[in-house]
Amino acid sequence: MWSQLADDLFLWRDCCNVYAIRRSDEAVLVDSGTGAVADHLEAIGVRRVAHVLHTHHHRDQCQGSLRLHAAGTALWAPANFADVLEHPHAYKTQCLWYEPIPVDRVLPLSETVFWRGIALTPYAQPGHTRYAACIAFSVDGKRCLAIGDQFVHNYVYANQFALGDYPATVELWRRLAPDRILPGHGPAEDGPAAIARFAAHAQETDDLHARLLPLHEVDLGAGGQAAELYPYHAFPAPGGTVHLRVTARNPLPRDAETRVRLALPNGWRAEPGEAAIAVAARGTGTVTFRLTVGGKAARRARYAVELTVDGRPFGQVEEGFVTVQE
Ligand SMILES: [Zn+2]
């Protein structure tokens, strides 16, 4: 059912909130839910959905976009997660939709795009997930901010939540000063009140982690992830190769040589056999491998990333998957 939030702003409640910004008989949607919104456009006088903008890659927000896309709607996504939508298997993160979702236009962060005179600006908003943006726009003289699922206590380690994300969100929201906050679930809220409530918990979230984790000795961030792979799941032909990027973390409070090695199934090989880079204290560095897989088909064959920092072995800190095609 639709709720009318302003003359030209509507909310469709689905598996997530879908917001429709209307101009004449066209609309832009923020997120798409299941896509059922497409069956109810007439009720708000909309003939066609021109674009969908996404707040993040979670399946409750974006699964319906494939249906809208098939009907001629262009899909827009902020630059910090467009690739997640298009290559979901390449990412180790939660709540992915299993099919690739095409992105017709990648929106640079903090840059304004216009649709029928309405300014729409995506800003990076990591926290609930690293791959998220809030979307700022004005409708009927009110500043609105669609925040996806960036709620208090809704941070998720497996979505690459990082310390500092929540305080940065408070800073961003205060700067944008929306009259109205449009969440991905639940009712629309008064901007200043929602920001004050979020701010009351943002720093506390970081402070609790800092008290619980041995960050001064071994800083693996809030989620404890020491290495990340791209692609996380690859699909080469038998005997084929995968160009693998490993982002390794130096968790120590000093600059250090960081060594990465792949532990592979029998008959596979990696070039180089081991990679070493200098990584700043508590920083990350990226190394690449050319991985050559075996000649037999395999489904979700597993390998591991071994990490050694400043001579200190951290063991197998990450796993990746390869499906060798038939
Ligand atoms: Zn979400």
Residues whose N, C-alpha, C, O or C-beta is under 5 A from the ligand:
A	BS01	ZN	H58 D149
